Amino acid sequence: QVHLVESGGGWVQPGDSLRLSCVASGRAFSSYTMAWFRQTPGKEREFVALVSRMGGSQFYATSVKGRFTVSRDNTKNTIWLQMNDLKPEDTGVYYCGADAGNGYGSMRYRENQNNYDYWGQGTQVTVSS
């Protein structure tokens, strides 16, 4: 089992920045592809960013590319999501997910929340003036 805990969310104004963290407990953290998703009420959970097992590959949703950066440190069992130039449409609950597989090279695969084996409880991000 893998337990994931997100933190770092909050309320910010448009144009501000936040850095989210996700800390994992459990064995073999480096064996998992890690991703960030977000969800607003009444909307499906949507893919935001992904980082491969050793951190060498990163993928982003078009809506956040150039503004967000995902990274990981396997010695700390932690991944981060640096969010810059935040917009109101970035508002939502942000979740980190862990995938024991390595099918992330396919857009259809990595953007499907059902391909992830573990999820954290989420952290709320609100962007509003």
C-alpha positions in Angstrom: 0.0 0.0 0.0 1.0 3.6 -0.7 -0.3 6.5 1.4 -0.2 10.0 -0.2 -0.7 13.3 1.5 -0.9 16.6 -0.4 -0.3 20.0 1.1 0.3 23.6 0.1 -3.0 24.7 -1.2 -4.7 27.9 -0.3 -6.4 31.1 -1.6 -4.5 33.4 -3.9 -5.2 36.2 -6.4 -4.8 35.8 -10.2 -1.1 36.0 -11.1 0.1 34.6 -7.8 2.1 31.4 -7.2 1.7 28.3 -5.1 3.8 25.2 -4.6 2.0 22.0 -3.8 3.7 19.0 -2.2 2.8 15.3 -2.0 4.5 13.0 0.4 4.3 9.3 0.0 4.7 6.6 2.6 5.3 3.0 1.6 7.8 0.9 -0.2 9.4 1.5 -3.6 8.4 5.1 -4.2 10.7 5.2 -7.2 8.7 2.4 -8.8 5.7 4.7 -9.3 4.9 7.2 -12.0 3.4 10.2 -10.2 0.9 12.7 -11.5 -1.2 15.6 -10.4 -4.9 15.9 -11.2 -7.5 18.5 -10.2 -11.2 18.5 -9.8 -14.0 21.1 -9.4 -17.5 20.4 -8.2 -19.6 18.8 -10.9 -16.6 18.2 -13.1 -14.5 15.2 -13.9 -11.1 14.9 -12.4 -8.7 16.3 -15.0 -5.0 15.6 -15.7 -2.6 18.4 -14.8 1.0 17.1 -14.9 3.0 13.9 -14.7 6.6 13.0 -13.8 8.2 9.7 -14.6 9.8 7.3 -12.0 13.3 8.9 -12.1 12.1 12.4 -12.9 13.4 12.4 -16.4 10.2 12.8 -18.3 7.4 15.4 -17.6 4.0 15.9 -19.3 1.6 18.8 -18.8 -2.0 19.6 -19.7 -2.1 22.3 -22.4 -3.9 24.6 -20.1 -0.9 24.7 -17.6 2.1 24.2 -19.9 4.6 27.0 -19.4 3.1 28.0 -16.0 3.4 24.8 -13.9 6.4 22.6 -13.2 6.3 19.1 -11.7 9.3 17.5 -10.0 10.2 14.8 -7.6 12.9 13.7 -5.1 12.9 10.0 -4.5 15.2 10.3 -1.5 12.4 12.3 0.2 9.4 10.3 -1.2 8.0 13.6 -2.4 6.7 15.3 -5.6 5.9 19.0 -6.1 3.8 21.1 -8.4 5.1 24.6 -8.8 2.2 26.8 -10.0 2.9 30.2 -11.4 0.7 32.9 -12.9 -2.4 31.3 -11.5 -5.7 31.9 -13.1 -9.3 31.5 -11.8 -9.7 28.5 -14.0 -6.9 26.8 -12.0 -9.3 26.6 -9.0 -10.0 23.1 -7.7 -9.0 20.3 -5.4 -5.6 19.1 -6.4 -4.7 15.4 -6.0 -1.6 13.4 -6.5 -1.8 9.9 -7.9 0.6 7.0 -8.1 0.8 4.5 -11.0 2.7 1.3 -10.7 2.7 1.0 -14.5 4.7 2.9 -17.1 2.2 3.5 -19.9 2.4 7.3 -19.5 3.9 7.7 -23.0 0.3 7.5 -24.3 -1.8 10.7 -23.7 -4.9 8.6 -23.4 -3.3 6.5 -20.7 -1.8 9.2 -18.5 -4.9 11.4 -18.6 -7.2 8.6 -17.5 -7.5 8.7 -13.7 -8.5 5.0 -13.7 -4.9 4.1 -14.5 -3.6 5.3 -11.2 -3.5 2.9 -8.2 -3.3 5.3 -5.3 -4.6 8.8 -4.5 -4.1 11.4 -1.8 -6.9 13.3 -0.1 -6.5 16.4 -2.1 -5.6 20.0 -1.3 -7.8 23.0 -2.2 -6.5 25.7 -4.5 -8.7 28.8 -4.9 -7.7 31.6 -7.4 -9.9 34.6 -7.1 -9.7 38.4 -7.0 
